[in-house]
């Protein structure tokens, strides 16, 4: 009896010794983001964090962030989608034809556009999930097909302008519903925006606390309460800073409200639902997922349907921001979305990644673009830095994976 109990106590104590260690793989992306923001804040003499510039970063990169949400789920499942840029173009073109040329009411036109995006995703998902063609090939073909369809629909010319409601969704801001309040040296801020920020902080804290309690309930190692509280405080300060800066300019962009809703919804989907667990199971070990009863084909099919719908949303936002649909819309968007997912912590082999990580990866690319533009760097230098960051992120993922394997 004594000889069997002692090793068990030693094993139980082992996780406790690791509680104070920092998980580089999960936390490294946020540390890197903070350092990049700090670097460009210094290089631009604070211009990066000015209210108008922060608003521009969000509005100008919103469609890539929307695409990154769908892309991270597909990459977690072990696939890829190279067609999203072309789907953005063709759905934006469809929305323009429906609203501008045919005069349909904008709610009906947007609904038809979203359905069309879903059908495009279903088309590609069928070939990947049920016919067995690799997603790389299917979506590469889709990239060419839908780009050609865009040019055919538009006749190689732009169509616009869009209705005011669509332009407001892409470029507009929330009104000062509850009035403006003084914040001393920070200036004034809309009370409604501040309340939204406080609600976001409360939601973040509740979600993190619930996740911590869940891990404790299963006997898993957790970070010490001091570190946990410190991370929550840092997150709350950052959210309030962002909200106050945006409120000082023109309040919250509507596209940020949409993006926040998508991030919240898809974070819950990926982390708290059966469907989300199945996505991770397929990417982690597809054979084991099949043996455990996961309907792999159905999950993969719906992932591509979802990617098509999100691409349609991004297409509407992008066309509304430019106030016209053009044949070159969406060029290289697929590369930006894929880069955001991998920089945000997705594993090349699948099975690893978070929606918030993909958003952080997209923001890193956005800050690099914006910061280097502010300091007058040429476009080739911007591409060089972005390529180096992407390579470093993937190399870091491989290194941490090998390091954790060696530790076992």
QUIQUIPE-V815310 format. One record per backbone hydrogen bond with DSSP energy under -1.0 kcal/mol. NH is the residue of the N-H (numbers start at 0). CO is the residue of the C=O. E is the energy in kcal/mol with one decimal. If there is no record, write none. Layout:
BEGIN
nh=(NH	NH)
co=(CO	CO)
e=(E	E)
END
This chain:
BEGIN
nh=(4	5	8	9	10	11	12	13	16	17	18	20	23	26	27	30	31	32	33	34	35	36	37	38	39	40	41	42	43	44	45	46	49	53	54	55	56	57	58	59	60	64	65	66	67	68	69	70	71	72	73	74	75	76	77	78	86	87	88	89	90	91	92	93	94	95	96	97	98	99	100	101	103	108	109	110	111	112	113	114	115	116	117	118	119	120	121	122	123	124	125	126	127	128	129	130	132	137	138	139	140	141	142	143	144	145	147	148	149	150	151	152	153	154	155	158	166	167	168	169	170	171	173	176	180	182	185	186	188	190	193	194	195	196	197	198	199	200	201	202	203	204	205	206	207	208	209	210	211	212	213	214	215	216	217	218	219	227	228	229	230	231	232	233	234	235	236	237	238	239	240	241	242	243	244	245	246	247	249	250	253	256	257	258	259	260	261	262	263	264	265	266	267	268	269	270	271	276	277	278	279	280	281	282	283	284	288	289	290	291	292	293	295	298	299	300	301	302	303	304	305	306	307	308	309	310	311	312	313	314	315	316	317	318	319	320	321	322	323	324	328	330	332	335	336	337	338	339	340	341	342	343	344	345	346	349	350	357	358	359	360	361	362	363	364	365	366	367	368	369	370	371	372	373	374	375	376	381	382	383	384	385	386	387	388	389	390	391	392	393	394	395	396	397	398	399	400	401	402	403	404	405	406	407)
co=(0	1	4	5	6	7	8	9	12	14	15	17	21	22	23	26	27	28	29	30	31	32	33	34	35	36	37	38	39	41	40	43	46	49	50	51	52	53	54	55	56	60	61	62	63	64	65	66	67	68	69	70	71	72	74	73	82	83	84	85	86	87	88	89	90	91	92	93	94	95	95	96	97	104	105	106	107	108	109	110	111	112	113	114	115	116	117	118	119	120	121	122	123	124	125	125	126	133	134	135	136	137	138	139	140	141	143	144	145	146	147	148	149	150	150	324	162	163	164	165	166	167	251	174	188	186	182	183	180	178	189	190	191	192	193	194	195	196	197	198	199	200	201	202	203	204	205	206	207	208	209	210	211	212	213	215	214	223	224	225	226	227	228	229	230	231	232	233	234	235	236	237	238	239	240	241	242	243	245	245	171	252	253	254	255	256	257	258	259	260	261	262	263	264	265	266	267	272	273	274	275	276	277	278	279	280	284	285	286	287	289	288	293	294	295	296	297	298	299	300	301	302	303	304	305	306	307	308	309	310	311	312	313	314	315	316	317	318	318	158	325	327	329	331	332	333	334	335	336	337	338	339	341	340	351	346	75	353	354	355	356	357	358	359	360	361	362	363	364	365	366	367	368	369	370	372	371	377	378	379	380	381	382	383	384	385	386	387	388	389	390	391	392	393	394	395	396	397	398	399	400	401	402	403)
e=(-1.4	-1.6	-1.8	-1.9	-2.5	-2.2	-1.6	-1.0	-1.1	-1.2	-1.2	-1.5	-1.2	-2.5	-2.5	-1.9	-2.7	-2.1	-2.2	-2.3	-2.4	-2.5	-2.4	-2.6	-2.4	-2.0	-1.9	-2.4	-1.9	-1.3	-3.1	-1.6	-1.4	-2.5	-2.2	-2.2	-2.4	-1.9	-2.6	-2.9	-1.0	-2.0	-2.2	-2.0	-2.2	-1.3	-1.2	-2.5	-2.3	-1.0	-1.7	-2.6	-2.4	-1.6	-1.6	-2.4	-2.3	-2.5	-1.7	-2.6	-2.5	-1.9	-2.1	-2.2	-2.5	-2.0	-2.4	-2.5	-2.5	-2.9	-1.1	-2.4	-2.7	-2.5	-2.6	-2.1	-2.4	-2.2	-2.3	-2.1	-2.5	-2.3	-2.2	-2.3	-2.2	-2.3	-2.4	-2.3	-2.0	-3.0	-2.3	-1.3	-1.9	-3.2	-1.8	-1.4	-2.3	-2.2	-2.7	-1.4	-2.4	-2.1	-2.3	-1.3	-2.8	-2.7	-2.2	-2.2	-1.9	-2.0	-1.9	-2.6	-2.5	-1.5	-1.1	-1.9	-1.9	-2.5	-1.8	-1.7	-3.0	-2.4	-2.9	-2.0	-2.8	-1.3	-1.8	-1.6	-2.1	-2.6	-1.8	-2.3	-2.3	-2.2	-2.4	-2.5	-2.2	-2.1	-2.5	-2.5	-2.4	-2.7	-2.5	-2.4	-2.5	-2.5	-2.3	-2.2	-2.2	-2.5	-2.2	-2.1	-2.4	-2.4	-1.4	-1.5	-2.9	-2.6	-2.7	-2.4	-2.3	-1.8	-2.4	-2.5	-2.5	-2.5	-2.5	-2.3	-2.2	-2.5	-2.6	-2.5	-2.6	-2.8	-2.4	-2.4	-2.8	-1.9	-1.2	-1.6	-1.9	-1.5	-2.3	-2.5	-2.9	-2.0	-2.2	-2.8	-2.5	-2.6	-2.8	-2.0	-2.0	-2.2	-2.5	-2.2	-2.6	-2.0	-1.9	-1.6	-1.8	-2.1	-2.4	-2.0	-2.5	-2.5	-2.1	-2.5	-2.3	-1.6	-1.5	-2.5	-1.7	-2.2	-2.5	-2.4	-2.3	-1.7	-1.7	-1.8	-2.5	-2.0	-2.0	-2.0	-2.5	-2.1	-1.8	-2.1	-2.5	-2.4	-2.3	-2.4	-2.7	-2.3	-2.6	-2.1	-1.9	-1.3	-1.4	-2.5	-1.4	-1.3	-2.0	-1.8	-2.6	-2.3	-2.5	-2.4	-1.9	-2.2	-3.0	-1.8	-1.4	-2.2	-1.2	-1.2	-3.0	-2.0	-2.1	-2.3	-2.6	-2.4	-2.2	-2.1	-1.9	-2.2	-2.9	-2.3	-2.5	-2.9	-3.3	-2.3	-1.6	-2.2	-1.5	-1.1	-3.0	-1.6	-2.3	-1.8	-2.3	-2.6	-2.5	-2.1	-2.5	-2.3	-2.4	-2.5	-2.3	-2.1	-2.6	-2.4	-2.0	-2.4	-2.6	-2.7	-1.9	-2.4	-2.5	-2.5	-2.0	-2.5	-1.9	-1.1)
END
